[in-house]
Amino acid sequence: MYTSNFHSNSEFSMKSLRLRFHRTYNGYKCVFNKIFIFAAFALTIQYYALWKDFRSLNERNTQMDYKSHEDILSHTIMGIKTFNRPHCLLKLMKSLEMYAPYLNVLILDDSKPDLQLNTRLLQETFTNHNGIIEVINFNNPLGIGKGRNILVNKAKGLGYKYLLVSDDDYEITSSKIVENLAKVILREKADIVSVRRDDVWYREKKRVITKPDRSAGVMTIMNGELKIFPNVSKIGPDLTIESKKHGCINTDLAQQFFLAKIKTLVNNPWDDNLIDNDHYDFLVQNKNSRIIACLKLPVFHDKTFCPTATTSFINGKKFEFSSSKDLYQKIRDDNSLKSLKYLMNKHDLTSIYGESGLVTERKNGEIMNNDKSSEVYPMYKIAKNNINSTWISLLQFVNSKYSVSDQKYYSKDERQVCNRHRCNQYLSFKFRSTHSKKCPVY
């Protein structure tokens, strides 16, 4: 009996051990499976994140591959669209020869044949310009939008990553201007970086330089109204100290002299149908792009001389063209209202409040331009000579035609602008009571 009991007990204990082993093994197996599944899931997420980061690096136009502004400039070409203003183009090219002779320049000229400049003429005139100069000539006017898009696509086809865009009536004023634009676009990972525009007038043979407070600003569209609040910074990522030294701020508004990533210009192009008045549409298309304006980087904008000149002396050569002002202005005026009508229909706008006080309204299908600076911004002229530009911008904001009875009609940009500058601390009681305006609470 003892032997059988021993065998039965040992057999029972072996079965118990096997059962315990299987239970333990299955338990560990379940745990290992869970750990494996969790690890596989974690690795999948990690690899997806790495893939996404890698793709985003490619989508940022290989900007992070550039270690310095010299790398940026080596992948930059300048694009100039010119029309019936040869003396303006010559002045711009002279300033490039003086301050940025390393730049490659691509010019699209669709002027009248007797007002056109060609590649050979410019190369022979600007012999100290080390970069390539190429002129694309068209016998028929293309319009500003289509012309600029051709320049963008040409630059992209040549392998460039950045385009320095300029109208023909600008002049750079320092060798540091273009270099600093490249530094800012690299440092801030921006899409577009623009300058401050200083208007140059010639009055009684004297050169007068004015600095309009509208090289930057915030743009809003609501209830069929496009409004621009000049000289106000847009809420956005904080800029570096180095960029702030150049007066750089986040903005929706940029002057038509700027450095931009070509991919941004390809994804948000100019409208080919806009022969004139293209800039607002372009800025609306780029509302979500990172735009920075550097208000301590000035360029000259010639308002009187080059559009009216008949003779220019450049590098010892004399250039004579019949005055193109009347011809240029007539064509521009003819196309302006057509382009404005197209622009307002495209974005379903009833009015455009420009940064200078010019108001464009659409009534019964007709477009009207009116200078309503005293009506839209009633305190602007009174304050202009006495208060700084920030104050003026606040007055412009408060005197806008937006309803302040319900704050939900304010866009996020407007609420943030008002809150940032604490309008109520600036506005006097008399001003508020007279116009029944106050800043929305944010």
Secondary structure, DSSP 4 states (H G I P E B T S, - for coil): -HHHHHHHHHHHHHHHHHHHHHHHHHHHHHHHHHHHHHHHHHHHHHHHHHHHHHHHHHHTTTGGG--SHHHHHHTEEEEEEE-S-HHHHHHHHHHHHHH-TT-EEEEEE-S-GGG---HHHHHHH-TT--S-EEEEE-SS---HHHHHHHHHHHHHHTT-SEEEEEETTEEE--THHHHHHHHHHHHTT-SEEEEEEEEEEEETTEEEEE--S-SSEEEEEETTEEEEEET-PPP-SPPPHHHHHTTEEE-S---SEEEEEHHHHHHSPPPTT-SS--HHHHHHHTTTS-EEEEEEEEEEEESSHHHH-SEEEETTEEEE----HHHHHHHHHHHHHHHHHHHHHHTT-SEEE-TTSEEEEEETTEEEEEE-HHHHSTTHHHHHTTS-HHHHHHHHHHTSSS--S-GGGS-HHHHHHHHHHTHHHHS-HHHHHHHT--PPP-
